């Protein structure tokens, strides 16, 4: 078995396992569909959650060539959601805990986009 780090996905067996688990799932289409409309807040956040959790090169069940584009679009949409006077903030009555949660989601996607933590152990 080839292993290159301490994270659960840092070995050949885990990479193969992830591939088998997600076989037949067109994650790219699901993510693209969810990120298509900037006012579909619940789907946007759900898709961004999957990007944050699965957005590692050895785990991502979709086309790695498309992953950065998904991450960029997710960051763009989440950023629009937390802008002052946004419909999202109005919907949530500017609840600080919601705004902070979305900002944390943005930070996680930025981490994935920048390739940080790919070689580190994480507690995701």
N, CA, C and O atoms as a GROMACS GRO file, in nm:
protein
  496
    1UNK      N    1   0.085  -0.118   0.000
    1UNK     CA    2   0.000   0.000   0.000
    1UNK      C    3   0.089   0.124   0.000
    1UNK      O    4   0.184   0.133   0.078
    2UNK      N    5   0.057   0.217  -0.087
    2UNK     CA    6   0.129   0.343  -0.089
    2UNK      C    7   0.060   0.443   0.003
    2UNK      O    8  -0.060   0.465  -0.006
    3UNK      N    9   0.137   0.502   0.091
    3UNK     CA   10   0.085   0.603   0.182
    3UNK      C   11   0.179   0.723   0.178
    3UNK      O   12   0.300   0.706   0.166
    4UNK      N   13   0.125   0.841   0.188
    4UNK     CA   14   0.206   0.961   0.178
    4UNK      C   15   0.173   1.065   0.285
    4UNK      O   16   0.230   1.174   0.283
    5UNK      N   17   0.084   1.033   0.377
    5UNK     CA   18   0.051   1.127   0.483
    5UNK      C   19  -0.039   1.061   0.586
    5UNK      O   20  -0.071   0.943   0.576
    6UNK      N   21  -0.079   1.139   0.684
    6UNK     CA   22  -0.157   1.085   0.795
    6UNK      C   23  -0.307   1.103   0.781
    6UNK      O   24  -0.383   1.048   0.861
    7UNK      N   25  -0.353   1.180   0.683
    7UNK     CA   26  -0.497   1.199   0.664
    7UNK      C   27  -0.560   1.068   0.615
    7UNK      O   28  -0.492   0.987   0.552
    8UNK      N   29  -0.687   1.047   0.641
    8UNK     CA   30  -0.753   0.922   0.602
    8UNK      C   31  -0.749   0.894   0.452
    8UNK      O   32  -0.764   0.779   0.411
    9UNK      N   33  -0.730   0.994   0.371
    9UNK     CA   34  -0.729   0.977   0.225
    9UNK      C   35  -0.588   0.975   0.168
    9UNK      O   36  -0.572   0.977   0.046
   10UNK      N   37  -0.488   0.972   0.251
   10UNK     CA   38  -0.349   0.978   0.207
   10UNK      C   39  -0.288   0.840   0.183
   10UNK      O   40  -0.174   0.815   0.222
   11UNK      N   41  -0.364   0.752   0.121
   11UNK     CA   42  -0.308   0.621   0.086
   11UNK      C   43  -0.387   0.564  -0.032
   11UNK      O   44  -0.501   0.601  -0.057
   12UNK      N   45  -0.324   0.473  -0.102
   12UNK     CA   46  -0.385   0.415  -0.222
   12UNK      C   47  -0.515   0.341  -0.193
   12UNK      O   48  -0.611   0.353  -0.268
   13UNK      N   49  -0.518   0.266  -0.083
   13UNK     CA   50  -0.638   0.188  -0.051
   13UNK      C   51  -0.758   0.280  -0.027
   13UNK      O   52  -0.868   0.251  -0.074
   14UNK      N   53  -0.738   0.388   0.044
   14UNK     CA   54  -0.848   0.482   0.070
   14UNK      C   55  -0.892   0.550  -0.059
   14UNK      O   56  -1.011   0.566  -0.083
   15UNK      N   57  -0.797   0.590  -0.141
   15UNK     CA   58  -0.832   0.653  -0.268
   15UNK      C   59  -0.916   0.559  -0.353
   15UNK      O   60  -1.015   0.600  -0.414
   16UNK      N   61  -0.878   0.433  -0.358
   16UNK     CA   62  -0.957   0.334  -0.432
   16UNK      C   63  -1.095   0.317  -0.370
   16UNK      O   64  -1.194   0.306  -0.441
   17UNK      N   65  -1.101   0.314  -0.237
   17UNK     CA   66  -1.229   0.298  -0.168
   17UNK      C   67  -1.322   0.414  -0.200
   17UNK      O   68  -1.438   0.393  -0.233
   18UNK      N   69  -1.271   0.538  -0.189
   18UNK     CA   70  -1.353   0.654  -0.222
   18UNK      C   71  -1.405   0.644  -0.366
   18UNK      O   72  -1.522   0.672  -0.391
   19UNK      N   73  -1.320   0.604  -0.457
   19UNK     CA   74  -1.362   0.588  -0.596
   19UNK      C   75  -1.477   0.490  -0.610
   19UNK      O   76  -1.570   0.514  -0.687
   20UNK      N   77  -1.470   0.380  -0.538
   20UNK     CA   78  -1.577   0.280  -0.543
   20UNK      C   79  -1.707   0.328  -0.481
   20UNK      O   80  -1.815   0.301  -0.533
   21UNK      N   81  -1.697   0.400  -0.371
   21UNK     CA   82  -1.816   0.451  -0.303
   21UNK      C   83  -1.894   0.545  -0.394
   21UNK      O   84  -2.017   0.541  -0.398
   22UNK      N   85  -1.823   0.629  -0.466
   22UNK     CA   86  -1.888   0.732  -0.547
   22UNK      C   87  -1.906   0.692  -0.693
   22UNK      O   88  -1.949   0.774  -0.775
   23UNK      N   89  -1.874   0.570  -0.726
   23UNK     CA   90  -1.888   0.523  -0.866
   23UNK      C   91  -2.032   0.542  -0.912
   23UNK      O   92  -2.126   0.503  -0.843
   24UNK      N   93  -2.048   0.599  -1.029
   24UNK     CA   94  -2.180   0.616  -1.088
   24UNK      C   95  -2.252   0.744  -1.047
   24UNK      O   96  -2.360   0.773  -1.098
   25UNK      N   97  -2.195   0.820  -0.957
   25UNK     CA   98  -2.256   0.945  -0.914
   25UNK      C   99  -2.193   1.058  -0.994
   25UNK      O  100  -2.072   1.077  -0.992
   26UNK      N  101  -2.276   1.132  -1.064
   26UNK     CA  102  -2.227   1.246  -1.143
   26UNK      C  103  -2.227   1.371  -1.056
   26UNK      O  104  -2.312   1.459  -1.070
   27UNK      N  105  -2.130   1.377  -0.965
   27UNK     CA  106  -2.124   1.486  -0.868
   27UNK      C  107  -2.108   1.621  -0.936
   27UNK      O  108  -2.162   1.721  -0.887
   28UNK      N  109  -2.036   1.627  -1.047
   28UNK     CA  110  -2.016   1.755  -1.114
   28UNK      C  111  -2.148   1.815  -1.160
   28UNK      O  112  -2.169   1.936  -1.147
   29UNK      N  113  -2.237   1.733  -1.214
   29UNK     CA  114  -2.367   1.783  -1.258
   29UNK      C  115  -2.449   1.829  -1.139
   29UNK      O  116  -2.513   1.935  -1.144
   30UNK      N  117  -2.449   1.751  -1.031
   30UNK     CA  118  -2.524   1.790  -0.911
   30UNK      C  119  -2.474   1.923  -0.855
   30UNK      O  120  -2.553   2.010  -0.820
   31UNK      N  121  -2.343   1.938  -0.847
   31UNK     CA  122  -2.284   2.062  -0.794
   31UNK      C  123  -2.315   2.178  -0.887
   31UNK      O  124  -2.357   2.284  -0.841
   32UNK      N  125  -2.295   2.160  -1.017
   32UNK     CA  126  -2.324   2.267  -1.114
   32UNK      C  127  -2.469   2.311  -1.106
   32UNK      O  128  -2.498   2.431  -1.108
   33UNK      N  129  -2.560   2.215  -1.098
   33UNK     CA  130  -2.702   2.248  -1.087
   33UNK      C  131  -2.730   2.329  -0.960
   33UNK      O  132  -2.806   2.426  -0.965
   34UNK      N  133  -2.671   2.289  -0.849
   34UNK     CA  134  -2.695   2.359  -0.723
   34UNK      C  135  -2.638   2.500  -0.724
   34UNK      O  136  -2.692   2.589  -0.658
   35UNK      N  137  -2.529   2.520  -0.796
   35UNK     CA  138  -2.463   2.651  -0.799
   35UNK      C  139  -2.509   2.738  -0.917
   35UNK      O  140  -2.452   2.844  -0.943
   36UNK      N  141  -2.610   2.693  -0.986
   36UNK     CA  142  -2.656   2.766  -1.104
   36UNK      C  143  -2.725   2.897  -1.068
   36UNK      O  144  -2.705   2.998  -1.136
   37UNK      N  145  -2.805   2.896  -0.963
   37UNK     CA  146  -2.884   3.014  -0.928
   37UNK      C  147  -2.833   3.076  -0.799
   37UNK      O  148  -2.818   3.007  -0.698
   38UNK      N  149  -2.807   3.205  -0.802
   38UNK     CA  150  -2.749   3.270  -0.686
   38UNK      C  151  -2.846   3.291  -0.571
   38UNK      O  152  -2.804   3.331  -0.462
   39UNK      N  153  -2.974   3.266  -0.592
   39UNK     CA  154  -3.070   3.284  -0.484
   39UNK      C  155  -3.127   3.152  -0.430
   39UNK      O  156  -3.226   3.153  -0.357
   40UNK      N  157  -3.066   3.042  -0.466
   40UNK     CA  158  -3.109   2.911  -0.416
   40UNK      C  159  -3.019   2.875  -0.297
   40UNK      O  160  -2.941   2.780  -0.302
   41UNK      N  161  -3.032   2.956  -0.190
   41UNK     CA  162  -2.938   2.956  -0.080
   41UNK      C  163  -2.916   2.819  -0.015
   41UNK      O  164  -2.803   2.782   0.014
   42UNK      N  165  -3.022   2.746   0.007
   42UNK     CA  166  -3.008   2.617   0.075
   42UNK      C  167  -2.928   2.519  -0.009
   42UNK      O  168  -2.840   2.450   0.044
   43UNK      N  169  -2.956   2.512  -0.138
   43UNK     CA  170  -2.880   2.422  -0.226
   43UNK      C  171  -2.737   2.469  -0.242
   43UNK      O  172  -2.645   2.386  -0.246
   44UNK      N  173  -2.716   2.600  -0.250
   44UNK     CA  174  -2.579   2.653  -0.261
   44UNK      C  175  -2.498   2.610  -0.140
   44UNK      O  176  -2.386   2.560  -0.154
   45UNK      N  177  -2.554   2.629  -0.021
   45UNK     CA  178  -2.479   2.593   0.099
   45UNK      C  179  -2.457   2.442   0.108
   45UNK      O  180  -2.350   2.399   0.151
   46UNK      N  181  -2.555   2.363   0.068
   46UNK     CA  182  -2.539   2.217   0.072
   46UNK      C  183  -2.430   2.173  -0.026
   46UNK      O  184  -2.347   2.089   0.008
   47UNK      N  185  -2.429   2.230  -0.145
   47UNK     CA  186  -2.326   2.196  -0.244
   47UNK      C  187  -2.188   2.239  -0.195
   47UNK      O  188  -2.090   2.167  -0.213
   48UNK      N  189  -2.182   2.356  -0.133
   48UNK     CA  190  -2.054   2.405  -0.082
   48UNK      C  191  -2.003   2.317   0.033
   48UNK      O  192  -1.882   2.301   0.050
   49UNK      N  193  -2.095   2.262   0.111
   49UNK     CA  194  -2.055   2.170   0.216
   49UNK      C  195  -1.985   2.048   0.155
   49UNK      O  196  -1.880   2.005   0.202
   50UNK      N  197  -2.046   1.992   0.050
   50UNK     CA  198  -1.982   1.877  -0.016
   50UNK      C  199  -1.848   1.914  -0.074
   50UNK      O  200  -1.753   1.835  -0.068
   51UNK      N  201  -1.837   2.033  -0.131
   51UNK     CA  202  -1.708   2.078  -0.185
   51UNK      C  203  -1.604   2.087  -0.074
   51UNK      O  204  -1.488   2.050  -0.094
   52UNK      N  205  -1.644   2.136   0.041
   52UNK     CA  206  -1.550   2.150   0.153
   52UNK      C  207  -1.506   2.014   0.205
   52UNK      O  208  -1.388   1.994   0.235
   53UNK      N  209  -1.600   1.921   0.216
   53UNK     CA  210  -1.568   1.790   0.273
   53UNK      C  211  -1.498   1.699   0.173
   53UNK      O  212  -1.402   1.629   0.208
   54UNK      N  213  -1.544   1.700   0.050
   54UNK     CA  214  -1.492   1.607  -0.051
   54UNK      C  215  -1.390   1.670  -0.146
   54UNK      O  216  -1.336   1.600  -0.231
   55UNK      N  217  -1.365   1.798  -0.132
   55UNK     CA  218  -1.282   1.870  -0.228
   55UNK      C  219  -1.133   1.848  -0.218
   55UNK      O  220  -1.055   1.939  -0.246
   56UNK      N  221  -1.092   1.729  -0.180
   56UNK     CA  222  -0.950   1.690  -0.178
   56UNK      C  223  -0.922   1.612  -0.306
   56UNK      O  224  -1.008   1.537  -0.354
   57UNK      N  225  -0.806   1.628  -0.360
   57UNK     CA  226  -0.775   1.563  -0.487
   57UNK      C  227  -0.789   1.411  -0.482
   57UNK      O  228  -0.824   1.350  -0.583
   58UNK      N  229  -0.763   1.348  -0.369
   58UNK     CA  230  -0.772   1.202  -0.360
   58UNK      C  231  -0.912   1.154  -0.322
   58UNK      O  232  -0.937   1.034  -0.322
   59UNK      N  233  -1.002   1.246  -0.292
   59UNK     CA  234  -1.137   1.210  -0.249
   59UNK      C  235  -1.242   1.253  -0.352
   59UNK      O  236  -1.341   1.183  -0.371
   60UNK      N  237  -1.221   1.365  -0.418
   60UNK     CA  238  -1.322   1.423  -0.506
   60UNK      C  239  -1.373   1.320  -0.607
   60UNK      O  240  -1.295   1.264  -0.684
   61UNK      N  241  -1.506   1.294  -0.605
   61UNK     CA  242  -1.562   1.190  -0.691
   61UNK      C  243  -1.592   1.235  -0.833
   61UNK      O  244  -1.646   1.159  -0.913
   62UNK      N  245  -1.559   1.358  -0.864
   62UNK     CA  246  -1.587   1.411  -0.997
   62UNK      C  247  -1.460   1.435  -1.077
   62UNK      O  248  -1.354   1.381  -1.047
   63UNK      N  249  -1.474   1.517  -1.176
   63UNK     CA  250  -1.364   1.554  -1.265
   63UNK      C  251  -1.277   1.658  -1.194
   63UNK      O  252  -1.323   1.769  -1.166
   64UNK      N  253  -1.154   1.623  -1.165
   64UNK     CA  254  -1.063   1.716  -1.096
   64UNK      C  255  -1.043   1.844  -1.175
   64UNK      O  256  -1.014   1.949  -1.116
   65UNK      N  257  -1.057   1.837  -1.306
   65UNK     CA  258  -1.043   1.957  -1.390
   65UNK      C  259  -1.154   2.058  -1.360
   65UNK      O  260  -1.136   2.178  -1.385
   66UNK      N  261  -1.265   2.013  -1.308
   66UNK     CA  262  -1.379   2.101  -1.280
   66UNK      C  263  -1.385   2.147  -1.134
   66UNK      O  264  -1.460   2.239  -1.102
   67UNK      N  265  -1.308   2.084  -1.048
   67UNK     CA  266  -1.316   2.113  -0.906
   67UNK      C  267  -1.288   2.260  -0.874
   67UNK      O  268  -1.365   2.322  -0.800
   68UNK      N  269  -1.181   2.316  -0.928
   68UNK     CA  270  -1.150   2.457  -0.899
   68UNK      C  271  -1.263   2.550  -0.942
   68UNK      O  272  -1.295   2.645  -0.870
   69UNK      N  273  -1.324   2.524  -1.055
   69UNK     CA  274  -1.436   2.606  -1.100
   69UNK      C  275  -1.554   2.599  -1.004
   69UNK      O  276  -1.617   2.700  -0.976
   70UNK      N  277  -1.582   2.479  -0.954
   70UNK     CA  278  -1.689   2.464  -0.855
   70UNK      C  279  -1.655   2.542  -0.728
   70UNK      O  280  -1.740   2.612  -0.673
   71UNK      N  281  -1.531   2.530  -0.684
   71UNK     CA  282  -1.489   2.601  -0.563
   71UNK      C  283  -1.500   2.752  -0.582
   71UNK      O  284  -1.550   2.822  -0.494
   72UNK      N  285  -1.454   2.801  -0.696
   72UNK     CA  286  -1.461   2.945  -0.723
   72UNK      C  287  -1.606   2.994  -0.726
   72UNK      O  288  -1.637   3.098  -0.669
   73UNK      N  289  -1.693   2.918  -0.790
   73UNK     CA  290  -1.834   2.957  -0.797
   73UNK      C  291  -1.897   2.953  -0.658
   73UNK      O  292  -1.974   3.042  -0.623
   74UNK      N  293  -1.866   2.853  -0.579
   74UNK     CA  294  -1.918   2.846  -0.443
   74UNK      C  295  -1.874   2.965  -0.359
   74UNK      O  296  -1.954   3.024  -0.287
   75UNK      N  297  -1.746   3.000  -0.369
   75UNK     CA  298  -1.694   3.116  -0.296
   75UNK      C  299  -1.766   3.242  -0.340
   75UNK      O  300  -1.805   3.325  -0.258
   76UNK      N  301  -1.784   3.257  -0.470
   76UNK     CA  302  -1.853   3.375  -0.524
   76UNK      C  303  -1.995   3.386  -0.468
   76UNK      O  304  -2.036   3.493  -0.422
   77UNK      N  305  -2.070   3.277  -0.471
   77UNK     CA  306  -2.208   3.280  -0.426
   77UNK      C  307  -2.219   3.302  -0.275
   77UNK      O  308  -2.301   3.382  -0.230
   78UNK      N  309  -2.136   3.232  -0.199
   78UNK     CA  310  -2.141   3.251  -0.054
   78UNK      C  311  -2.100   3.393  -0.015
   78UNK      O  312  -2.156   3.451   0.078
   79UNK      N  313  -2.002   3.449  -0.086
   79UNK     CA  314  -1.959   3.586  -0.059
   79UNK      C  315  -2.073   3.685  -0.085
   79UNK      O  316  -2.093   3.777  -0.006
   80UNK      N  317  -2.145   3.665  -0.194
   80UNK     CA  318  -2.261   3.751  -0.223
   80UNK      C  319  -2.366   3.739  -0.113
   80UNK      O  320  -2.431   3.838  -0.079
   81UNK      N  321  -2.381   3.620  -0.059
   81UNK     CA  322  -2.483   3.598   0.043
   81UNK      C  323  -2.455   3.677   0.171
   81UNK      O  324  -2.550   3.719   0.237
   82UNK      N  325  -2.329   3.698   0.207
   82UNK     CA  326  -2.298   3.767   0.333
   82UNK      C  327  -2.272   3.916   0.315
   82UNK      O  328  -2.239   3.985   0.412
   83UNK      N  329  -2.287   3.965   0.194
   83UNK     CA  330  -2.271   4.109   0.174
   83UNK      C  331  -2.383   4.183   0.246
   83UNK      O  332  -2.497   4.136   0.251
   84UNK      N  333  -2.351   4.301   0.302
   84UNK     CA  334  -2.456   4.380   0.368
   84UNK      C  335  -2.572   4.405   0.271
   84UNK      O  336  -2.553   4.425   0.152
   85UNK      N  337  -2.690   4.402   0.325
   85UNK     CA  338  -2.813   4.428   0.249
   85UNK      C  339  -2.850   4.316   0.151
   85UNK      O  340  -2.938   4.336   0.067
   86UNK      N  341  -2.785   4.200   0.159
   86UNK     CA  342  -2.820   4.091   0.069
   86UNK      C  343  -2.955   4.032   0.107
   86UNK      O  344  -2.997   4.041   0.222
   87UNK      N  345  -3.021   3.972   0.010
   87UNK     CA  346  -3.149   3.906   0.038
   87UNK      C  347  -3.130   3.791   0.136
   87UNK      O  348  -3.218   3.766   0.219
   88UNK      N  349  -3.018   3.722   0.127
   88UNK     CA  350  -2.991   3.612   0.220
   88UNK      C  351  -2.988   3.662   0.364
   88UNK      O  352  -3.051   3.605   0.452
   89UNK      N  353  -2.913   3.770   0.386
   89UNK     CA  354  -2.904   3.825   0.522
   89UNK      C  355  -3.040   3.875   0.569
   89UNK      O  356  -3.075   3.860   0.686
   90UNK      N  357  -3.116   3.934   0.478
   90UNK     CA  358  -3.250   3.979   0.515
   90UNK      C  359  -3.338   3.860   0.552
   90UNK      O  360  -3.412   3.864   0.650
   91UNK      N  361  -3.328   3.754   0.474
   91UNK     CA  362  -3.405   3.633   0.502
   91UNK      C  363  -3.375   3.579   0.641
   91UNK      O  364  -3.465   3.535   0.713
   92UNK      N  365  -3.250   3.584   0.678
   92UNK     CA  366  -3.206   3.534   0.810
   92UNK      C  367  -3.205   3.643   0.916
   92UNK      O  368  -3.152   3.624   1.025
   93UNK      N  369  -3.265   3.758   0.883
   93UNK     CA  370  -3.273   3.871   0.975
   93UNK      C  371  -3.136   3.909   1.031
   93UNK      O  372  -3.122   3.946   1.148
   94UNK      N  373  -3.036   3.899   0.945
   94UNK     CA  374  -2.898   3.938   0.978
   94UNK      C  375  -2.843   3.864   1.101
   94UNK      O  376  -2.762   3.919   1.175
   95UNK      N  377  -2.888   3.742   1.121
   95UNK     CA  378  -2.843   3.663   1.236
   95UNK      C  379  -2.692   3.645   1.233
   95UNK      O  380  -2.638   3.586   1.139
   96UNK      N  381  -2.622   3.696   1.335
   96UNK     CA  382  -2.476   3.690   1.335
   96UNK      C  383  -2.421   3.548   1.323
   96UNK      O  384  -2.320   3.526   1.255
   97UNK      N  385  -2.486   3.450   1.387
   97UNK     CA  386  -2.433   3.314   1.382
   97UNK      C  387  -2.443   3.255   1.242
   97UNK      O  388  -2.359   3.174   1.203
   98UNK      N  389  -2.544   3.294   1.166
   98UNK     CA  390  -2.558   3.246   1.029
   98UNK      C  391  -2.454   3.311   0.939
   98UNK      O  392  -2.390   3.244   0.858
   99UNK      N  393  -2.437   3.441   0.954
   99UNK     CA  394  -2.336   3.513   0.875
   99UNK      C  395  -2.198   3.456   0.903
   99UNK      O  396  -2.120   3.434   0.810
  100UNK      N  397  -2.167   3.433   1.029
  100UNK     CA  398  -2.037   3.376   1.066
  100UNK      C  399  -2.021   3.234   1.012
  100UNK      O  400  -1.912   3.196   0.969
  101UNK      N  401  -2.127   3.155   1.013
  101UNK     CA  402  -2.120   3.019   0.959
  101UNK      C  403  -2.089   3.023   0.810
  101UNK      O  404  -2.009   2.943   0.762
  102UNK      N  405  -2.151   3.113   0.738
  102UNK     CA  406  -2.125   3.123   0.594
  102UNK      C  407  -1.982   3.173   0.570
  102UNK      O  408  -1.915   3.126   0.478
  103UNK      N  409  -1.937   3.266   0.650
  103UNK     CA  410  -1.797   3.312   0.636
  103UNK      C  411  -1.699   3.198   0.662
  103UNK      O  412  -1.596   3.189   0.594
  104UNK      N  413  -1.729   3.112   0.757
  104UNK     CA  414  -1.644   2.995   0.783
  104UNK      C  415  -1.647   2.900   0.663
  104UNK      O  416  -1.545   2.840   0.629
  105UNK      N  417  -1.762   2.886   0.600
  105UNK     CA  418  -1.774   2.802   0.481
  105UNK      C  419  -1.690   2.859   0.367
  105UNK      O  420  -1.624   2.784   0.294
  106UNK      N  421  -1.691   2.990   0.352
  106UNK     CA  422  -1.608   3.056   0.250
  106UNK      C  423  -1.461   3.026   0.276
  106UNK      O  424  -1.387   2.989   0.184
  107UNK      N  425  -1.418   3.040   0.400
  107UNK     CA  426  -1.279   3.015   0.436
  107UNK      C  427  -1.238   2.872   0.405
  107UNK      O  428  -1.128   2.847   0.356
  108UNK      N  429  -1.327   2.777   0.432
  108UNK     CA  430  -1.297   2.636   0.403
  108UNK      C  431  -1.282   2.614   0.253
  108UNK      O  432  -1.192   2.542   0.210
  109UNK      N  433  -1.370   2.674   0.174
  109UNK     CA  434  -1.360   2.658   0.028
  109UNK      C  435  -1.233   2.724  -0.024
  109UNK      O  436  -1.169   2.672  -0.115
  110UNK      N  437  -1.196   2.839   0.032
  110UNK     CA  438  -1.071   2.904  -0.008
  110UNK      C  439  -0.951   2.816   0.024
  110UNK      O  440  -0.856   2.810  -0.054
  111UNK      N  441  -0.956   2.749   0.138
  111UNK     CA  442  -0.850   2.655   0.174
  111UNK      C  443  -0.839   2.544   0.070
  111UNK      O  444  -0.730   2.509   0.027
  112UNK      N  445  -0.954   2.489   0.030
  112UNK     CA  446  -0.954   2.383  -0.071
  112UNK      C  447  -0.900   2.436  -0.204
  112UNK      O  448  -0.819   2.369  -0.269
  113UNK      N  449  -0.944   2.554  -0.243
  113UNK     CA  450  -0.902   2.612  -0.371
  113UNK      C  451  -0.752   2.635  -0.374
  113UNK      O  452  -0.687   2.614  -0.477
  114UNK      N  453  -0.697   2.678  -0.263
  114UNK     CA  454  -0.554   2.706  -0.255
  114UNK      C  455  -0.470   2.582  -0.233
  114UNK      O  456  -0.347   2.589  -0.229
  115UNK      N  457  -0.537   2.466  -0.218
  115UNK     CA  458  -0.465   2.340  -0.202
  115UNK      C  459  -0.404   2.324  -0.064
  115UNK      O  460  -0.321   2.235  -0.043
  116UNK      N  461  -0.443   2.408   0.031
  116UNK     CA  462  -0.391   2.396   0.166
  116UNK      C  463  -0.450   2.273   0.231
  116UNK      O  464  -0.559   2.228   0.195
  117UNK      N  465  -0.380   2.219   0.325
  117UNK     CA  466  -0.422   2.102   0.402
  117UNK      C  467  -0.425   1.974   0.319
  117UNK      O  468  -0.467   1.871   0.372
  118UNK      N  469  -0.384   1.975   0.196
  118UNK     CA  470  -0.381   1.852   0.117
  118UNK      C  471  -0.280   1.754   0.174
  118UNK      O  472  -0.297   1.632   0.164
  119UNK      N  473  -0.175   1.808   0.234
  119UNK     CA  474  -0.071   1.720   0.288
  119UNK      C  475  -0.072   1.713   0.440
  119UNK      O  476   0.019   1.657   0.500
  120UNK      N  477  -0.175   1.770   0.501
  120UNK     CA  478  -0.182   1.770   0.647
  120UNK      C  479  -0.295   1.681   0.693
  120UNK      O  480  -0.388   1.653   0.617
  121UNK      N  481  -0.287   1.639   0.815
  121UNK     CA  482  -0.395   1.564   0.877
  121UNK      C  483  -0.503   1.663   0.919
  121UNK      O  484  -0.472   1.769   0.973
  122UNK      N  485  -0.630   1.628   0.894
  122UNK     CA  486  -0.741   1.716   0.927
  122UNK      C  487  -0.845   1.640   1.005
  122UNK      O  488  -0.850   1.517   1.002
  123UNK      N  489  -0.926   1.713   1.075
  123UNK     CA  490  -1.033   1.654   1.154
  123UNK      C  491  -1.168   1.675   1.088
  123UNK      O  492  -1.266   1.689   1.160
  124UNK      N  493  -1.178   1.678   0.957
  124UNK     CA  494  -1.306   1.699   0.888
  124UNK      C  495  -1.395   1.586   0.918
  124UNK      O  496  -1.509   1.582   0.870
   0.00000   0.00000   0.00000
